[in-house]
Amino acid sequence: MSQARHHDGDHAPMRQFRNRVAGVRASVHRRAAGQLAAGMSVLPVVVVAVVVMADIAGGAGMIWLPLLAAGPALAAATNGPRGVLGVGLLAAGMGAVLGTGRGVPSHELAAVLSAVLAVTAASGLASVLRDRRERVLAAVRSVAEAAQHALLQPVPETVGPFRVAVRYSAAAAEARIGGDLYALVPTPHGIRLIVGDVRGKGLPAVGTAALVLGVFREAACDEPDLLAVVGRIERSLARNLGPDDFVTAVVAGYSLSGHLEVVNCGHAPPLLISASGDVVAVEPTHPSPPLGLRALSGQAPRLQRLSFDVGDQLLLYTDGVTEARDHEREFYPLADGVARHVCGDPARTLTALHDELLAHVGGRLHDDAALLLIRKQSEDGPAAVASPSGASAHQEPRLIS
């Protein structure tokens, strides 16, 4: 008796091991079944169910059974390979049951089931290829996002005496970056910023934007004069751009003397927003050619100096904003939009403008669009801004020189 108990005890670890193996296998099978079921979206299964019900109601199996192949075919567009396989097996199983129950000739039933399985195999291959393309696209998007952060570096919310906000939208949503550019750099000579638009689209425009921003960031720190910064960019573009390429841009700076300096090189005029909410377009007193075209025009850029007090704001933007059209081909009225939405928080102002812009065009922009807004605040914190309800867009900027 003791020998029997001892013998049984010797086999206890083996039984425990077998039980564990069986449990692991059952767990794997349950997990695989769960993944297979999770991979099947509702719509392909609904299609199979509709075909089955139509066959039951119609009573003529060979009229409806071939339509079971629509289930796995549809699953290829919405499911992964496991989901396609699950829908295909479901369709084949239901076809076999219905065909056998209705006495469908074996050769005809075999043809139907073969068609369903062939469509399942082809759909599974299509799903694998789709998943691979989606992974490649995701990788491309991640690279594009990294390139965007390297090219259009994040702008801090507070720089010196300013609060800053930026909104950028590329027309090609998958690309994330385009030909519009912006930068804000604190330098020993004051705060300097640029907003520009490269002629053209695609990778050449992105390369030109990277060139302009690289030269600007270096020159902004080296050159005490804002016109010298613009000259550095002009010389670099003259060496690297083709004869038909150019960049429109506004280069601005808040000098140590407390004045706002603006150089407009063929770009849309910035909007100066006073503390009381008045919106004024800063038209250039002496229009200058776009960057890269000075040699053709022979005109040199000119510097404008404006007073910029606590509570004042400056909005720089690209033509993707002002040339955005609605379904009636009407341009977006940016100055009116600013007058409606301006407040003491630049980020909230740009969020409201951007949302209104997207609503104006129906949800998607057809050109790159950039908005950069700075607001001067007191050293102790943001100053109060009057309600924009009485805002006006018809006053003149406070031009110093």
Disulfide bonds with the S-S distance in Angstrom:
none
